[in-house]
């Protein structure tokens, strides 16, 4: 029996199961492409891949500089297909080739090669560093020949930082999503929040914390009328919606203009981590931060929090100060 031909048939069956589960055509196309790339990396059918083979292939991806997130996606594609075979084809494979399925993935090769060494493991910019960047953006507003785009950049990155929205979520915001009268701070309606796989968008209401309501009031009153008329909250100079990639490229350009060392530069995603970290350091409940960022699990939020080197000492000082204050109040009431 032709092993390659049989594996191709199994891939078709696997993709058919995605259709049956209601996956979108885009998800199916992307997943199929990813799986085919992974399978092409091995010179043997999946059921003959050993742990050493997995070590070698995934390690070669890391050596080639492939991003950790991409490596994780590749490994996940392999894992999903392998689990499909174990659930539906194990008897057929053993009968044809005498092979008992045993996954080549384990905690050692997966952790070693696809560990979380992405942007999330880097220490996010400090509040002081972020304010220095915003000071630079304010200077650009005063000196730029194009007031509208410069002021838009300031409001955009303030939004990313203060409420921790994802880049794509910020790109999807429209003028009608700003609700100043909702709640004590006003709220943004993130209608296209990231959802779980195949679940579709997960909308949420995000309070405009840290004076973001004042920034967006100014933006809508004084800046947005100078930009082309469109529904997009943060539009480009032609009135079109800024895409996630455009926002990332824009921040990279602005940081280069600022002229700070490379190690002091950051990504939009790092601003999201900074939002989580800085709110946690000043005492916001972790579940509240989870709701703010739109995470499904609080464990994900915990990975976003990277307290400063003096976090323990600062927390200790606050605790001691609060205790002493309570004791002093108690003594005062007693006299």
C-alpha positions as a LaTeX table, in Angstrom:
\begin{tabular}{lrrr}
\hline
Residue & $x$ (\AA) & $y$ (\AA) & $z$ (\AA) \\
\hline
Unk1 & 0.00 & 0.00 & 0.00 \\
Unk2 & 1.32 & 3.46 & $-0.94$ \\
Unk3 & 1.92 & 5.26 & 2.36 \\
Unk4 & 2.11 & 8.74 & 0.79 \\
Unk5 & $-1.14$ & 8.23 & $-1.09$ \\
Unk6 & $-2.84$ & 6.94 & 2.04 \\
Unk7 & $-1.65$ & 9.92 & 4.07 \\
Unk8 & $-3.05$ & 12.28 & 1.41 \\
Unk9 & $-6.39$ & 10.49 & 1.70 \\
Unk10 & $-6.25$ & 10.89 & 5.47 \\
Unk11 & $-5.58$ & 14.61 & 5.10 \\
Unk12 & $-8.68$ & 14.92 & 2.92 \\
Unk13 & $-10.70$ & 13.07 & 5.55 \\
Unk14 & $-9.31$ & 15.36 & 8.25 \\
Unk15 & $-10.24$ & 18.47 & 6.29 \\
Unk16 & $-13.71$ & 17.03 & 5.68 \\
Unk17 & $-14.11$ & 16.81 & 9.46 \\
Unk18 & $-13.42$ & 20.55 & 9.69 \\
Unk19 & $-16.21$ & 21.21 & 7.20 \\
Unk20 & $-18.54$ & 19.03 & 9.26 \\
Unk21 & $-17.65$ & 21.03 & 12.38 \\
Unk22 & $-18.56$ & 24.28 & 10.67 \\
Unk23 & $-15.11$ & 25.82 & 10.23 \\
Unk24 & $-15.04$ & 28.82 & 7.93 \\
Unk25 & $-13.52$ & 28.49 & 4.46 \\
Unk26 & $-10.71$ & 30.85 & 5.46 \\
Unk27 & $-9.87$ & 28.79 & 8.54 \\
Unk28 & $-9.90$ & 25.59 & 6.50 \\
Unk29 & $-7.66$ & 27.07 & 3.82 \\
Unk30 & $-5.15$ & 28.38 & 6.33 \\
Unk31 & $-5.18$ & 25.16 & 8.35 \\
Unk32 & $-4.69$ & 23.00 & 5.26 \\
Unk33 & $-1.77$ & 25.10 & 4.04 \\
Unk34 & $-0.13$ & 24.95 & 7.48 \\
Unk35 & $-0.58$ & 21.19 & 7.76 \\
Unk36 & 0.82 & 20.55 & 4.29 \\
Unk37 & 3.93 & 22.59 & 5.14 \\
Unk38 & 4.47 & 20.56 & 8.29 \\
Unk39 & 4.01 & 17.22 & 6.56 \\
Unk40 & 6.41 & 18.25 & 3.80 \\
Unk41 & 9.12 & 18.81 & 6.41 \\
Unk42 & 9.21 & 15.07 & 7.17 \\
Unk43 & 10.53 & 12.49 & 4.71 \\
Unk44 & 8.14 & 9.83 & 6.00 \\
Unk45 & 4.45 & 9.44 & 6.80 \\
Unk46 & 3.21 & 10.81 & 10.10 \\
Unk47 & 2.85 & 7.42 & 11.77 \\
Unk48 & 6.59 & 6.76 & 11.29 \\
Unk49 & 7.75 & 10.09 & 12.74 \\
Unk50 & 9.76 & 9.58 & 15.95 \\
Unk51 & 10.42 & 11.97 & 18.80 \\
Unk52 & 13.93 & 12.43 & 17.48 \\
Unk53 & 12.50 & 13.35 & 14.07 \\
Unk54 & 10.26 & 15.89 & 15.76 \\
Unk55 & 13.20 & 17.31 & 17.69 \\
Unk56 & 15.20 & 17.71 & 14.49 \\
Unk57 & 12.46 & 19.33 & 12.40 \\
Unk58 & 11.12 & 21.71 & 15.04 \\
Unk59 & 14.67 & 22.55 & 16.06 \\
Unk60 & 15.50 & 23.40 & 12.44 \\
Unk61 & 12.59 & 25.85 & 12.40 \\
Unk62 & 13.99 & 27.58 & 15.46 \\
Unk63 & 17.50 & 27.69 & 13.97 \\
Unk64 & 16.08 & 29.16 & 10.75 \\
Unk65 & 14.64 & 32.03 & 12.76 \\
Unk66 & 10.98 & 31.08 & 12.34 \\
Unk67 & 8.95 & 32.94 & 14.95 \\
Unk68 & 7.92 & 31.03 & 18.07 \\
Unk69 & 4.23 & 31.68 & 17.38 \\
Unk70 & 4.60 & 30.18 & 13.88 \\
Unk71 & 6.42 & 27.16 & 15.28 \\
Unk72 & 3.65 & 26.64 & 17.79 \\
Unk73 & 1.07 & 26.81 & 15.00 \\
Unk74 & 2.99 & 24.20 & 13.00 \\
Unk75 & 3.28 & 21.89 & 15.98 \\
Unk76 & $-0.42$ & 22.36 & 16.73 \\
Unk77 & $-1.27$ & 21.46 & 13.13 \\
Unk78 & 0.78 & 18.27 & 13.42 \\
Unk79 & $-0.78$ & 17.44 & 16.79 \\
Unk80 & $-4.33$ & 17.92 & 15.52 \\
Unk81 & $-3.78$ & 15.65 & 12.53 \\
Unk82 & $-2.09$ & 13.01 & 14.68 \\
Unk83 & $-5.00$ & 13.03 & 17.14 \\
Unk84 & $-7.39$ & 12.59 & 14.21 \\
Unk85 & $-5.45$ & 9.52 & 13.06 \\
Unk86 & $-5.38$ & 8.09 & 16.57 \\
Unk87 & $-9.14$ & 8.52 & 16.87 \\
Unk88 & $-10.21$ & 7.23 & 13.46 \\
Unk89 & $-7.41$ & 5.46 & 11.59 \\
Unk90 & $-5.37$ & 3.60 & 14.20 \\
Unk91 & $-6.70$ & 0.13 & 13.32 \\
Unk92 & $-6.30$ & 0.70 & 9.59 \\
Unk93 & $-2.72$ & 1.98 & 9.93 \\
Unk94 & $-1.67$ & $-0.91$ & 12.17 \\
Unk95 & $-3.22$ & $-3.46$ & 9.81 \\
Unk96 & $-1.53$ & $-1.96$ & 6.74 \\
Unk97 & 1.91 & $-1.12$ & 8.14 \\
Unk98 & 2.20 & $-2.90$ & 11.47 \\
Unk99 & 2.74 & 0.42 & 13.26 \\
Unk100 & 1.16 & 1.31 & 16.58 \\
Unk101 & 0.54 & 5.05 & 16.80 \\
Unk102 & 2.57 & 6.81 & 19.49 \\
Unk103 & 2.74 & 10.60 & 19.37 \\
Unk104 & 6.26 & 11.99 & 18.86 \\
Unk105 & 5.26 & 15.12 & 20.74 \\
Unk106 & 6.00 & 15.32 & 24.44 \\
Unk107 & 6.62 & 17.97 & 27.07 \\
Unk108 & 10.34 & 18.00 & 26.32 \\
Unk109 & 10.53 & 18.71 & 22.59 \\
Unk110 & 7.44 & 20.93 & 22.60 \\
Unk111 & 8.62 & 22.97 & 25.59 \\
Unk112 & 12.18 & 23.23 & 24.36 \\
Unk113 & 11.42 & 24.36 & 20.83 \\
Unk114 & 8.07 & 26.07 & 21.00 \\
Unk115 & 8.20 & 27.62 & 24.39 \\
Unk116 & 6.82 & 31.08 & 24.93 \\
Unk117 & 9.83 & 33.04 & 23.78 \\
Unk118 & 7.76 & 35.52 & 21.84 \\
Unk119 & 7.22 & 39.19 & 22.54 \\
Unk120 & 5.21 & 38.32 & 25.64 \\
Unk121 & 8.28 & 37.16 & 27.56 \\
Unk122 & 10.04 & 40.50 & 27.16 \\
Unk123 & 9.66 & 43.02 & 29.94 \\
Unk124 & 7.05 & 45.54 & 28.77 \\
Unk125 & 7.97 & 49.24 & 28.61 \\
Unk126 & 7.77 & 51.01 & 31.96 \\
Unk127 & 5.15 & 53.70 & 32.59 \\
Unk128 & 7.96 & 56.27 & 32.40 \\
Unk129 & 9.15 & 54.96 & 29.04 \\
Unk130 & 5.62 & 54.98 & 27.64 \\
Unk131 & 5.07 & 58.57 & 28.81 \\
Unk132 & 8.33 & 59.61 & 27.17 \\
Unk133 & 7.03 & 58.17 & 23.91 \\
Unk134 & 3.74 & 60.01 & 24.28 \\
Unk135 & 5.63 & 63.24 & 25.01 \\
Unk136 & 7.45 & 62.69 & 21.71 \\
Unk137 & 4.13 & 62.20 & 19.91 \\
Unk138 & 2.76 & 65.42 & 21.44 \\
Unk139 & 5.80 & 67.30 & 20.17 \\
Unk140 & 5.13 & 65.91 & 16.68 \\
Unk141 & 1.56 & 67.22 & 16.82 \\
Unk142 & 2.91 & 70.72 & 17.46 \\
Unk143 & 5.55 & 70.59 & 14.73 \\
Unk144 & 4.19 & 68.24 & 12.06 \\
Unk145 & 3.03 & 69.59 & 8.72 \\
Unk146 & 0.13 & 67.12 & 8.89 \\
Unk147 & $-1.71$ & 67.79 & 12.11 \\
Unk148 & $-4.46$ & 65.19 & 11.52 \\
Unk149 & $-2.32$ & 62.04 & 11.10 \\
Unk150 & 0.08 & 63.11 & 13.88 \\
Unk151 & $-2.78$ & 63.69 & 16.31 \\
Unk152 & $-4.46$ & 60.46 & 15.22 \\
Unk153 & $-1.27$ & 58.55 & 16.04 \\
Unk154 & $-1.27$ & 60.02 & 19.54 \\
Unk155 & $-4.91$ & 59.06 & 20.19 \\
Unk156 & $-4.46$ & 55.62 & 18.63 \\
Unk157 & $-1.47$ & 54.57 & 20.71 \\
Unk158 & $-2.98$ & 56.10 & 23.84 \\
Unk159 & $-5.95$ & 53.81 & 23.22 \\
Unk160 & $-3.76$ & 50.75 & 22.73 \\
Unk161 & $-1.94$ & 51.43 & 25.98 \\
Unk162 & $-4.66$ & 52.59 & 28.35 \\
Unk163 & $-7.22$ & 49.88 & 27.63 \\
Unk164 & $-5.02$ & 47.14 & 26.17 \\
Unk165 & $-7.03$ & 46.49 & 23.01 \\
Unk166 & $-5.47$ & 44.27 & 20.37 \\
Unk167 & $-4.14$ & 45.91 & 17.22 \\
Unk168 & $-6.86$ & 44.40 & 15.05 \\
Unk169 & $-9.52$ & 45.41 & 17.57 \\
Unk170 & $-8.34$ & 49.03 & 17.46 \\
Unk171 & $-8.35$ & 48.90 & 13.66 \\
Unk172 & $-11.99$ & 47.74 & 13.71 \\
Unk173 & $-13.27$ & 50.52 & 15.99 \\
Unk174 & $-15.78$ & 52.88 & 14.44 \\
Unk175 & $-17.03$ & 56.32 & 15.47 \\
Unk176 & $-20.23$ & 54.78 & 16.79 \\
Unk177 & $-18.26$ & 52.52 & 19.14 \\
Unk178 & $-17.29$ & 55.43 & 21.42 \\
Unk179 & $-19.85$ & 55.85 & 24.23 \\
Unk180 & $-18.88$ & 58.66 & 26.60 \\
Unk181 & $-22.08$ & 58.37 & 28.65 \\
Unk182 & $-21.75$ & 54.68 & 29.48 \\
Unk183 & $-20.40$ & 54.04 & 32.98 \\
Unk184 & $-18.31$ & 56.40 & 35.12 \\
Unk185 & $-15.50$ & 56.66 & 32.55 \\
Unk186 & $-17.26$ & 56.08 & 29.26 \\
Unk187 & $-16.72$ & 52.88 & 27.27 \\
Unk188 & $-15.51$ & 51.60 & 23.91 \\
Unk189 & $-17.61$ & 48.91 & 22.30 \\
Unk190 & $-15.11$ & 46.40 & 20.93 \\
Unk191 & $-17.52$ & 44.64 & 18.61 \\
Unk192 & $-14.91$ & 42.46 & 16.93 \\
Unk193 & $-13.04$ & 41.16 & 19.95 \\
Unk194 & $-10.96$ & 38.05 & 19.46 \\
Unk195 & $-12.93$ & 34.88 & 20.17 \\
Unk196 & $-12.00$ & 31.23 & 20.58 \\
Unk197 & $-11.22$ & 29.27 & 17.43 \\
Unk198 & $-14.26$ & 29.02 & 15.11 \\
Unk199 & $-16.46$ & 30.87 & 17.63 \\
Unk200 & $-16.51$ & 34.17 & 15.77 \\
Unk201 & $-15.98$ & 37.64 & 17.28 \\
Unk202 & $-16.42$ & 38.08 & 21.02 \\
Unk203 & $-17.65$ & 41.64 & 21.69 \\
Unk204 & $-16.93$ & 43.40 & 24.97 \\
Unk205 & $-17.29$ & 46.82 & 26.58 \\
Unk206 & $-14.00$ & 48.46 & 27.59 \\
Unk207 & $-13.96$ & 51.40 & 30.05 \\
Unk208 & $-11.88$ & 54.39 & 28.96 \\
Unk209 & $-9.44$ & 54.39 & 31.87 \\
Unk210 & $-6.67$ & 56.83 & 32.81 \\
Unk211 & $-8.22$ & 59.82 & 31.10 \\
Unk212 & $-8.61$ & 58.13 & 27.73 \\
Unk213 & $-12.11$ & 59.63 & 27.58 \\
Unk214 & $-10.53$ & 63.11 & 27.58 \\
Unk215 & $-8.09$ & 62.10 & 24.85 \\
Unk216 & $-10.88$ & 60.72 & 22.67 \\
Unk217 & $-13.13$ & 63.73 & 23.35 \\
Unk218 & $-10.32$ & 65.94 & 22.03 \\
Unk219 & $-9.69$ & 63.59 & 19.12 \\
Unk220 & $-13.33$ & 63.49 & 18.03 \\
Unk221 & $-13.91$ & 67.22 & 18.52 \\
Unk222 & $-10.70$ & 68.73 & 17.15 \\
Unk223 & $-8.90$ & 66.07 & 15.10 \\
Unk224 & $-11.33$ & 63.66 & 13.46 \\
Unk225 & $-13.14$ & 66.44 & 11.49 \\
Unk226 & $-9.83$ & 67.22 & 9.77 \\
Unk227 & $-9.54$ & 63.64 & 8.51 \\
Unk228 & $-11.64$ & 62.18 & 5.68 \\
Unk229 & $-15.25$ & 61.35 & 6.44 \\
Unk230 & $-15.69$ & 57.63 & 7.13 \\
Unk231 & $-17.01$ & 55.29 & 9.82 \\
Unk232 & $-13.54$ & 54.26 & 10.99 \\
Unk233 & $-12.43$ & 55.81 & 14.28 \\
Unk234 & $-8.76$ & 55.70 & 13.28 \\
Unk235 & $-8.66$ & 56.15 & 9.53 \\
Unk236 & $-5.78$ & 56.71 & 7.11 \\
Unk237 & $-5.35$ & 59.87 & 5.05 \\
Unk238 & $-7.68$ & 58.49 & 2.39 \\
Unk239 & $-10.45$ & 57.69 & 4.86 \\
Unk240 & $-9.81$ & 53.97 & 4.80 \\
Unk241 & $-9.55$ & 51.82 & 7.88 \\
Unk242 & $-6.06$ & 51.39 & 9.34 \\
Unk243 & $-5.23$ & 47.68 & 9.28 \\
Unk244 & $-3.34$ & 45.85 & 12.02 \\
Unk245 & $-0.20$ & 45.62 & 9.92 \\
Unk246 & $-0.36$ & 49.34 & 9.17 \\
Unk247 & $-0.58$ & 50.13 & 12.90 \\
Unk248 & 2.42 & 47.93 & 13.67 \\
Unk249 & 4.42 & 49.51 & 10.87 \\
Unk250 & 3.35 & 52.97 & 12.02 \\
Unk251 & 4.60 & 52.38 & 15.55 \\
Unk252 & 7.89 & 51.00 & 14.25 \\
Unk253 & 8.35 & 54.12 & 12.13 \\
Unk254 & 7.55 & 56.47 & 14.99 \\
Unk255 & 9.97 & 54.71 & 17.34 \\
Unk256 & 12.69 & 55.05 & 14.71 \\
Unk257 & 11.93 & 58.76 & 14.43 \\
Unk258 & 12.11 & 59.07 & 18.21 \\
Unk259 & 15.70 & 57.87 & 17.93 \\
Unk260 & 15.82 & 55.72 & 21.05 \\
Unk261 & 18.05 & 52.60 & 21.21 \\
Unk262 & 16.60 & 49.43 & 19.73 \\
Unk263 & 16.26 & 47.81 & 23.16 \\
Unk264 & 13.95 & 50.65 & 24.23 \\
Unk265 & 11.55 & 50.13 & 21.35 \\
Unk266 & 8.37 & 48.07 & 21.62 \\
Unk267 & 5.46 & 46.67 & 19.65 \\
Unk268 & 1.71 & 47.31 & 19.92 \\
Unk269 & 1.44 & 43.94 & 21.64 \\
Unk270 & 4.02 & 45.07 & 24.20 \\
Unk271 & 1.74 & 48.03 & 24.98 \\
Unk272 & $-1.01$ & 45.51 & 25.72 \\
Unk273 & 1.34 & 43.71 & 28.12 \\
Unk274 & 2.26 & 47.06 & 29.66 \\
Unk275 & $-1.42$ & 47.82 & 30.22 \\
Unk276 & $-1.86$ & 44.53 & 32.09 \\
Unk277 & 1.33 & 44.90 & 34.09 \\
Unk278 & 0.91 & 48.53 & 35.13 \\
Unk279 & $-2.71$ & 48.02 & 36.20 \\
Unk280 & $-1.74$ & 44.94 & 38.19 \\
Unk281 & 1.14 & 46.76 & 39.89 \\
Unk282 & $-1.15$ & 49.50 & 41.09 \\
Unk283 & $-3.61$ & 47.05 & 42.58 \\
Unk284 & $-6.24$ & 46.23 & 39.94 \\
Unk285 & $-7.79$ & 42.80 & 40.43 \\
Unk286 & $-6.48$ & 40.17 & 38.02 \\
Unk287 & $-9.99$ & 39.17 & 36.95 \\
Unk288 & $-10.76$ & 42.82 & 36.13 \\
Unk289 & $-7.63$ & 42.91 & 33.94 \\
Unk290 & $-8.77$ & 39.68 & 32.29 \\
Unk291 & $-12.10$ & 41.30 & 31.40 \\
Unk292 & $-10.36$ & 44.45 & 30.20 \\
Unk293 & $-8.07$ & 42.55 & 27.82 \\
Unk294 & $-10.78$ & 40.15 & 26.66 \\
Unk295 & $-9.02$ & 36.92 & 27.69 \\
Unk296 & $-11.02$ & 33.71 & 27.99 \\
Unk297 & $-8.89$ & 32.41 & 30.87 \\
Unk298 & $-7.31$ & 34.30 & 33.76 \\
Unk299 & $-4.24$ & 32.09 & 33.27 \\
Unk300 & $-3.62$ & 33.85 & 29.98 \\
Unk301 & $-3.80$ & 37.20 & 31.75 \\
Unk302 & $-1.22$ & 36.03 & 34.29 \\
Unk303 & 1.25 & 35.47 & 31.46 \\
Unk304 & 0.75 & 39.09 & 30.40 \\
Unk305 & 1.77 & 40.44 & 33.79 \\
Unk306 & 5.51 & 41.11 & 34.17 \\
Unk307 & 5.99 & 43.01 & 37.44 \\
Unk308 & 8.98 & 45.30 & 37.86 \\
Unk309 & 12.15 & 44.29 & 39.68 \\
Unk310 & 10.98 & 46.16 & 42.80 \\
Unk311 & 7.39 & 44.90 & 42.73 \\
Unk312 & 7.77 & 42.84 & 45.93 \\
Unk313 & 9.40 & 45.71 & 47.82 \\
Unk314 & 6.79 & 48.19 & 46.61 \\
Unk315 & 3.95 & 45.86 & 47.60 \\
Unk316 & 5.54 & 45.37 & 51.01 \\
Unk317 & 5.81 & 49.11 & 51.59 \\
Unk318 & 2.17 & 49.62 & 50.64 \\
Unk319 & 1.07 & 46.82 & 52.95 \\
Unk320 & 3.08 & 48.16 & 55.88 \\
Unk321 & 1.85 & 51.70 & 55.23 \\
Unk322 & $-1.78$ & 50.54 & 55.12 \\
Unk323 & $-1.33$ & 48.55 & 58.33 \\
Unk324 & 0.24 & 51.48 & 60.17 \\
Unk325 & $-2.49$ & 53.77 & 58.91 \\
Unk326 & $-5.17$ & 51.41 & 60.19 \\
Unk327 & $-3.49$ & 51.17 & 63.59 \\
Unk328 & $-3.20$ & 54.93 & 63.86 \\
Unk329 & $-6.86$ & 55.38 & 62.97 \\
Unk330 & $-7.75$ & 52.80 & 65.60 \\
Unk331 & $-5.72$ & 54.61 & 68.25 \\
Unk332 & $-7.39$ & 57.87 & 67.35 \\
Unk333 & $-10.85$ & 56.40 & 67.76 \\
Unk334 & $-9.87$ & 54.97 & 71.11 \\
Unk335 & $-8.96$ & 58.34 & 72.73 \\
\hline
\end{tabular}
